[in-house]
Amino acid sequence: MWRGLGLAMATVVAALGVAAAAHGHGPGHAGAFDAAGAPALGATNGGTVFDRPLTAVAAGPAPVTTATILSVSDFHGRLNPTTFRIDVEGQKFSGAAYLQTYFKQRAALAPNPPFLVTQGDAVGATQPVSGLLGDRPTIDVMNRMGFDADTLGNHNFDDGVANMRDLARQAAFPYLVTNLTNRGGQRLPWTKPWAIWPVGGTRIGVTGAINEDAADLLKPGSLGELRVGKAADGINAAARELRARGVNTVVALAHVGALPTKAGPNGPTGPLIDLAKELRGVDVLLGDHTYWQVNQPIIGRDNQPVWVVQSVPNGVTFSEVRLAINELDGEAVGVAVDQFPTTTNGITPDPEIAALVKSYNDRVEPITEQVIGSSTEPIPSSGTATDETKQGNVVTDALRAATGTQLALYNTGGLRDALTRGDRDASGNYPIRRGDVLAMLPFNNQMTTLTLSGAELKAQLENGIGEHPTPSAAFPQISGFSFKWNPTAQPNGRVKSGKLADGTPIDFSPASRYTLVTNDFVATGGDGYTDFSGRLTYQGDVEDAVIAYLQARPGFNPPGPPEDLEQRIEEEPSLAG
């Protein structure tokens, strides 16, 4: 374990047949790195346990080498740049070719070639350039970029186990996961529990874990007969085995995320922090899965610090971890972390990766660039919301129009990229393209209708708002009704009243009956909602219903804040429960 340098903390924010050979590992290896013209790119923050420069450490009594790890979180196949609000609304970030430029620049400054990793969900919920082609393009691009390792997350199994197995076989890098087995408890043959990487005159070990709630976040059956175990147990077992082999510096990749603190300036909370506290013999824990950037040490089960790192998702930021390692015993003696935003402004994309991504864009553009509607207002991404959104109103209105139900409900986590890109047509409206709908709705969900009681409806709403004020993928977007709720009341007692679109009060009793449309993920128990399997009628693809709705309404005014104060979901803190 690293030691002796003090703790200075900083916290921040199918079938394409493609399987290109990797360039060794990481962007710093021969064939993957060309330092010529590398831009000078600065970090937005740094966290370090070095109290003197690395050169000074190296001049000490023992030889010290530096292992550099570059990490992105929740990549989700962002082969093209994406928008993400950090400082400038609508600014472009990420995109594989731009990321590679950043990675090469950091490699030019590293004393040893860096290792490139991510922590699950690199595939699943991807942009159409990847999703329309079975996510083979994302794996192809990751191979060319020189990724060294990934682990598994829930979205890796959006299209089932067989599909993920095929993607893993295409990958030139290993999937490291310790807590996922078949029904008999055996490790999956297309995964590995750990890897050992040489660096300088020593070695580091790397292991990984899938999120324990993966099955709850997938359609029933998506994991087949696979079993998910405790992440801490799996990582700790791998760390013991690595150290038994003489590998004394261990890094863990986990598809587990942090949450914003509710206790002021004391740092983040949540599953990633809880996991760090359970680890033994682990020096660095790289997280994923939530939308919070993390960079701080946590004391583990063995009373040693575990440096916890998580980046903003989709490659909007990346993290650089530098481990100083004593070459005599292989122990880490220091950790330093910097985190970088990946704005595309003024950055030249890597030509090789740009050409590869373009080849896939060219294949899907006849579908994705078809204009199918327009809006008088921008329709941004909902993100993991805590309120009504334009995106949610458009989708739920479309589903209710397609099915004729009284009510519609959709989980915010099912809505991804923005529905408009920011450009305008000759009428001054914002065009909506087929690819925008597919990027917003990447899960191939089915519309499902059912009849439910008012009491069951209330239970659905209580589940959706149950994590407030923490942003949640379960937060409900609705149509055909509105409800008032008290965020200061206890969970399961927050919904206070509701009414249909015509003003009729909703009867939240077991005796009442209402018709509802939602997606099959929610209807079968996803995101903590009630599982109504056996009571459902399937009505077709969600994206087809939304496309038909937009085609019938060119130049429509999308309902929702801030222009339309419809207040389908209204907070009333005065209604203390």
C-alpha positions, 0 to 999 in steps of 0.5 A, spaced: 500 500 500 502 507 498 505 510 504 509 516 507 507 522 503 501 525 507 494 526 504 493 532 500 485 531 498 482 535 492 475 533 490 471 535 484 466 535 480 451 486 427 455 483 424 460 487 421 466 483 421 470 488 424 475 486 429 481 491 428 488 489 431 490 493 437 496 498 438 499 494 443 496 498 450 495 505 451 496 511 446 503 511 448 505 505 445 509 504 438 504 505 433 499 509 437 503 515 439 505 521 435 507 526 439 508 531 433 503 537 434 500 535 441 496 541 444 498 543 450 492 541 454 491 543 462 487 539 467 482 543 471 484 540 478 489 535 481 489 531 487 495 528 490 499 525 495 506 527 493 509 532 497 515 533 493 516 532 485 517 525 482 524 526 481 525 528 488 522 521 490 526 517 485 532 520 488 531 517 494 534 511 497 529 506 493 528 506 485 521 509 484 518 508 477 511 511 475 505 507 472 500 512 469 493 510 468 488 514 463 480 512 465 474 514 462 467 513 465 460 511 462 463 512 455 457 509 452 459 509 445 460 516 444 464 516 438 462 523 435 462 529 440 457 530 445 454 536 448 454 536 456 453 542 461 459 544 465 461 551 463 458 553 457 451 550 454 451 547 448 459 546 448 461 540 445 466 535 448 468 528 447 468 524 441 473 518 440 478 522 435 478 528 440 479 523 446 485 520 442 488 527 441 488 528 449 490 521 451 496 522 446 498 528 449 498 525 456 502 520 454 507 524 451 508 527 458 508 520 462 515 517 464 512 510 462 507 509 456 500 509 460 495 504 460 488 506 458 482 503 461 474 504 462 469 501 467 463 498 464 458 501 459 462 502 454 457 499 450 449 499 450 445 506 450 450 508 445 450 513 439 446 511 433 453 510 429 454 504 434 448 502 436 445 501 429 451 497 427 450 492 434 456 496 437 461 493 433 464 500 431 465 502 439 469 495 440 473 497 433 474 504 435 477 502 442 481 497 439 484 502 435 485 507 441 489 502 445 484 500 450 488 495 455 482 493 460 474 494 461 470 491 466 462 490 465 456 494 467 449 493 466 448 496 459 453 491 457 447 486 457 442 491 454 442 486 448 443 480 452 449 475 454 450 472 447 451 479 444 456 481 450 460 475 449 461 476 442 463 483 443 468 481 448 471 476 443 472 482 438 475 486 443 483 486 443 483 488 451 480 483 456 474 484 460 476 484 468 470 482 472 470 478 479 463 478 481 460 475 475 459 467 474 455 462 471 449 458 475 454 453 477 459 459 480 464 458 474 468 464 471 465 466 464 470 464 459 470 471 456 472 474 462 478 474 466 479 476 474 485 480 473 491 482 469 498 483 471 502 489 467 509 491 467 511 498 468 518 500 469 522 495 473 516 492 477 508 490 475 501 492 477 495 488 478 488 490 475 481 487 477 474 489 476 467 488 478 460 489 475 455 493 479 451 488 484 444 491 482 445 490 474 440 485 474 435 490 477 437 495 471 436 491 465 429 487 462 428 481 466 432 475 463 437 480 460 443 476 464 440 469 463 443 465 468 449 469 470 449 471 477 452 477 480 456 477 487 458 482 492 463 487 488 468 487 495 468 480 495 470 479 488 475 485 488 478 483 495 479 476 493 483 478 486 487 483 490 489 477 495 491 473 489 495 478 486 499 480 492 500 472 493 504 472 486 508 478 488 504 484 485 503 489 491 500 495 487 493 493 485 488 497 481 480 496 481 475 498 476 468 498 478 462 499 475 459 503 481 458 510 482 458 516 487 453 520 489 453 528 491 454 529 498 448 531 503 452 533 508 456 539 506 463 539 504 465 532 506 465 529 499 461 524 495 457 519 498 454 513 495 456 506 493 462 507 490 465 510 497 461 504 501 465 499 496 472 503 497 471 502 505 470 495 504 476 493 500 483 490 502 490 491 499 487 496 493 491 502 492 486 505 487 479 504 485 476 507 479 468 508 479 463 509 473 455 509 473 453 515 476 454 522 473 459 525 479 466 526 478 470 524 484 478 524 486 479 523 494 482 518 498 478 513 503 480 509 508 479 501 506 477 495 511 485 494 512 486 501 515 490 503 508 487 509 504 484 507 497 484 513 492 477 513 489 477 516 482 471 517 477 470 522 471 464 525 468 461 520 463 461 519 456 468 522 456 466 529 457 472 528 462 478 523 463 482 522 469 489 521 469 492 517 475 500 516 477 502 511 481 509 512 484 512 505 485 518 502 489 521 497 484 524 493 490 518 491 493 513 493 488 509 497 493 505 504 491 509 509 495 504 515 492 498 517 488 497 523 484 490 524 480 489 530 475 482 530 471 481 534 464 475 536 460 475 534 453 472 540 450 473 540 442 474 547 441 481 548 438 483 541 438 485 537 432 482 530 432 486 524 431 486 523 424 486 515 424 481 515 429 477 520 425 477 516 419 475 510 422 469 513 426 467 517 419 467 510 416 461 508 420 458 515 420 458 514 412 454 507 413 448 510 418 447 517 415 442 515 410 438 513 416 440 518 421 440 524 417 433 524 415 429 530 418 422 527 421 420 533 424 422 540 427 421 544 434 420 551 435 424 550 441 431 546 443 429 540 446 435 538 451 437 532 454 434 530 460 440 527 464 438 524 470 433 529 472 429 531 478 423 535 475 419 535 469 423 536 462 421 537 455 424 531 453 420 527 457 413 531 455 414 530 448 416 522 449 410 521 454 405 525 449 407 521 443 406 514 447 399 516 449 397 519 442 399 512 439 396 508 444 390 512 447 391 511 454 389 516 459 396 516 462 403 515 460 409 514 464 417 514 462 423 513 466 428 519 465 434 514 465 431 511 458 432 518 455 439 520 453 441 525 448 438 531 446 432 531 441 435 537 437 442 539 435 442 547 435 441 548 428 435 551 425 432 550 418 429 556 413 423 557 418 427 558 424 425 552 427 430 546 430 430 540 425 429 533 428 432 528 425 431 520 425 438 519 428 436 524 434 430 520 436 434 514 436 440 517 440 435 519 445 431 512 445 437 508 445 434 502 448 429 499 443 424 499 448 417 497 447 410 501 448 406 497 454 399 498 456 396 496 462 390 497 467 392 499 474 389 502 480 390 508 483 393 505 489 398 502 484 399 508 480 401 512 486 406 506 488 409 508 481 410 515 482 412 514 489 418 510 487 420 515 481 421 520 486 423 516 492 431 518 491 429 526 491 433 530 492 439 525 489 438 525 481 435 519 479 434 515 473 427 513 475 424 520 476 418 519 472 416 523 466 408 523 465 403 525 460 395 525 461 395 527 468 399 531 473 401 530 481 403 534 487 408 532 492 412 534 498 419 533 497 420 534 505 415 528 507 418 521 508 419 516 502 412 513 500 408 518 503 410 524 498 405 524 493 399 528 495 394 529 490 393 528 482 388 530 477 387 528 470 388 532 464 381 534 464 381 536 471 378 530 474 381 528 481 385 522 481 383 517 486 389 513 489 385 508 492 385 500 490 378 501 487 379 506 482 382 504 475 386 507 469 389 505 463 397 507 462 402 506 457 410 506 459 416 502 456 417 495 457 423 496 462 419 500 467 413 495 466 417 489 468 420 492 474 426 496 472 429 502 476 425 499 482 418 500 479 412 495 480 413 488 475 406 488 472 409 482 467 402 478 465 398 484 465 401 487 459 399 488 452 405 490 447 404 496 442 410 496 438 417 500 438 417 507 442 422 510 437 417 509 432 411 512 436 415 518 437 417 519 430 410 518 427 408 523 433 413 528 430 412 527 423 405 529 424 407 535 428 412 539 424 414 546 427 411 544 434 411 547 440 414 542 445 411 543 452 415 543 458 419 548 462 421 553 462 417 556 456 411 552 458 409 552 466 405 546 465 407 543 472 405 536 470 410 535 476 409 540 482 413 540 488 409 543 494 413 543 501 408 546 505 404 540 504 408 536 510 406 529 510 
